[in-house]
Amino acid sequence: HEHIAVVNSLHNLGNCLHAIGELEESVSCLEEALKLTSMILGDDCEEVADSYHCLAVVYQTQTDFDKAASLYESALKIRRDKFGSNHLTVASTLLNLGVVLQAQGKVETALTFLKEAMVTRAKMSNYDSDTTVAMECIGKIYRDQGDFEKSLNSFHKCLRQGGNRVLREIGMVHELRGEQSKAKECYTQAIYTVEQYLGIHSAHDAASEKEENISDEMQPQLEENIENILREKGENYNELQFADTVAYYGSLLGKVGRDSEAMACFDYALRIFEEKLASNHLSIGDALHEKGIVLMAQGNFDEALEA
């Protein structure tokens, strides 16, 4: 019983360390928990599957997709053997494995797992954030394949389940279809949603309410204003999760021409990403890519190439 208590403590500590962005320490705790669990309870028990899954989540966060996929596959085999196909833990692992396979470019296999995860959730009448993640991933795959109707169908299903983050993805589909006004409407709605979530009321909003034009002279004020807001709001959130939201917010601001605020968002998010994550992490690459797009729109081509 004492050994099991130690294992549970290591497992919980590993998950907590992952939540606060201490990824290497998290891996160390979860690997030790996995080793002890296998020794005490055997290699094919439910607790070992839990350890495989949680360890895979950390490797997924680190964008080590090969390790993550292997661990999810191990967890999935045990969970299917123990619980059958219609179980929430099976659906959870199917979803995460599908997301990882999508990131690896194995889109057809990813679609199979993502759809199976959604079917399992539907059978159990269990719709939660996992379901919206699956719908979003499926929508992105169809968009990348050029099947815009299926893509929009998936994104709108996600939106109806409360997945407001797909507003940007819907806007991107409309943009690809040449429907610029619909795209801008989606981006504007997405910005409003993020600002409501974060409690942000920017200098841009204040100027708009006074029906003032945003002049070039006001741009430094906008940038300083958003930086101050982000520093204040960031104290209330998990750093990595907040940085991810800020980078997303920056990409939206860039879509509607609020370039100074977008750049402030990217710089803020990148400071956190570069402090907490490996230099080759996808979050850093995505933020730099979006920053480069804004720099290109500004005509700063050398800086865009550097980003």
N, C-alpha and C positions, 0 to 999 in steps of 0.2 A: 504493500500500500504506500509506503514511503517513496519507493521508486516511481510509482505512478504519479504521485504528487509532484515529484521533481520534473517528470516529463511534462505534466500539465503546465507547470510554472514556466518551463523553457518554451513550450509551445505558445503560451499566452504572451510571454515576453517578446518572442520573435515577431508575433503579429503586431504588438504595440510598437516595436522598433520600426517595423515596416511602415506603420501609419504615420510616424513622425519623420520618415525619410532617412532613417539610419539603416541603410540597406545591407551593408557588409555585416554589421552586428546582427541584423535580423537573420541573414543566411546562416551565420554561425550557430545561433540558438536553435533554429529550426532543423538544421542538419544534426545537431546533437540530440534533439528530441526524436527525430526519425530513427537515429541509431539505437537509442535506448528503447524506443517503442518496439522496434523489430526484435531486439534481444529479449524483451519481457513478454510480449504478446504474440510474436510471430510475424512473418512477412506479409500475410494476406488479411490482416484484420482491418476493421473500419478506421481505427486510429492511425494506422500507417497510411491509409488512403488520404486521411485528413492532412497528415504531414506532407505527403507528396504534393497535394493540391496547394497548400499554403506556401510551400517552398517554391513551387512553380510560379505562383503569383509574384513573388519577389523577383525571381529571374525575369519574368515578363516585364516588370517595372524597370529592370536594368536593361531591357531589350536584348537579353540573351535568349533568343527565341528557340534555339535548338535545345537547350537544357529545359526550358519551360515546356516545350512540346513533349519531350520525353517523359517528364514528370507528370504532366497531365494525362498522358496515355497510361502510365502506371496506375494513377489514381482512378481513372475511368474503368480499367479492367477490374480492379478490386470492387469498386462500387457497383458495377453491373453484376458481378458475381454474387455480391451480398444482397443487393436490393432489387435487381431486375432493371428494366428500362424506365419504368414510370416512378421516378424518385427525384426529389428536388436536388439532392447532391449530384446525381447523375447529370441532370440538366445544367447545373452550375459548371461542372467540369466540361461538358460538351460545348457550352458557350465559350468558356475561356480558351479551350483548344481551338475552336473555330476562329476566334479573334487572333490568336497567335499564327495560325496557318494563313490567315488573310495577310498578316504583316509579312510573312515569308513569301507571299506571292502565289501560294497554293490555293487559288480562289475557288476552284470547283470543289475540292475536298472541304474547304472552309464552309462553303454554302451548305454542303450536306450536314455538317455538324451543327451549324447555326440553325438550320431549319428543324433538325431533330430536337434541338434544345427548346425551340418555340413550341413544337408540337407537344412535347412533354409538359411544358408549362400550361398549355391550353387544356390538356387532359385533366390537369389538377386544378384548373381555374385559378391559377396563381400567376398574376401579372404584376411584375415589379420592375425595379431598375434593370435587372438582368434581361427582361423581355425587351425593353426599349433599346438596350445595347445591341441585342441580336438584330432587331429591326433596322437600327442605324447601320450596322455593319453590312447587312444584306443590301440596303439601299446604296451604300458606297460601292459595293462590288458591281451592282447593276449599272450604276452611273459610269464607273470606269470602263465597263464593257459597252457603253453607248446605248444601253436599253433604258432610256429616260422615263418611259411610262412605268415600268416595273420599279425603277428607282424612286420615283415620286410616290408611288403607291406604298412602298415600304416606309418612306420618310413620313408620309401623312398618317399612317398607322401609328408610328412612333410618337408623332406629335399629339395624336388623340389620347395616348397613354401618359401624356405629361412630359414627353421628352423634348422640351423646348430648344435644346441645343441643336436639334436638326434644322432649325430655321436657317442657319447658315448653309447647310448642305442643300436644302431646298432652293435657296437663292442661287447657289452655284449651278444647279441643274438648269434653272431658268436662264442663267447667264450663258451657259453652253448652248441653249436653244435660241439665243438671241433675244430673249424676252427681258430686256434691261429694266423696264419699269417694275415688273414683277419681282425681279431679283433685288432691286433696291428696296422695295417694300418689305421683303423678307429680312434683309440685313438691318433695316431700321427697326423692325419689330424685335429682332434678336438683340440689338443694342439696348432697347428699352427693357427687355427681360433681364439682361445681365445687370443693368444699372439698378433695377428694382431689387434684384437679389443681393447686390453688394451695398445697396443704400447710397449709390453715387449720384450726386447732383453736380455736374461739371460746369465750368465757366462757359462752355459752349452752350449748355442748356439755358444758363442765365442770360446770355446774349440773345439767344433765340427768342426767349420769352419777352425781351424788350424790343424785339424786332430789329436788332442791330445786325449789321453785316459783320462777318468775321474777317477782319482785315489782317494783312501780313504782320502788322505791328502787334496784334493780339496773340499771335501764335506762341511766342515764348511764355505768355501768361497762361495759355491753355496747357502747355506742357508742364509748367511748374505746378499748376493747380492739380492736374491729374496725378503727378508724382506725390504730392502731399496727401491727396486722398488715399492713394494706394498704400502709402506707409501707415496711415492711420487705420485703414480697414484691415490690412494684413495681419495686425496683431490679434485679430479675433478668429483666424482660420489656420488650418494646417498649411504649412508653408508651401509644400509641393502642390497641393490641391489648389491653393489660392493662385500660385504662379501659373498653373495650367489654365485657370479661368481668366487670368489677366492676359495671357498670350492669346486666348480665344477672343477676348474683348478687343485686343489690339488688331487682330485680323479683321474683325467686323468694322472697326473704325477706319481702317485702311480702305475697305470696300466702298465707303461712302465719302471718302476724301478728307476725313479728319486726321490728316497725316501726322501733325505734331503730337497729338494725343496717342495715336497708334505707336509712334516711335518711343514715347515714354513708357507705354505698356510693354513693348518688346524688351526694352532695356531693363525694366524692373524684373520681368519674368526671367530673362537670361541670367541676371545676377544670381537669382535663387537656383536656377537649374545648374549653372556652372559650379556653384558651391556644393550642391547636394548630389549631382549625378555625374556619371562618367562622361568624358568629353565627346564620345561617339553616340550619346543617347539620342533617340529619335525626337524627344521633346525639344532638345537644343537645336537639332537640325530643322525641325518644323518651324520653330520660332525664327531662326535665321532666314529660312526660306521666305516666310511671310514678311519679315523686315526687308528683305531684298526686293520684294515686289513693290513695297511702298517707296523704297529708295529709287527704283526704276521709274515709278510714276512721277517722282519729284525731279527726275532728270539726273540724279546722282549715280551715274552708271558705274563709276569706279568703286564707290562704296557698296553698290549693289552686288558687284562681282565678288568683292571681298566677303560680304555676308554669305 
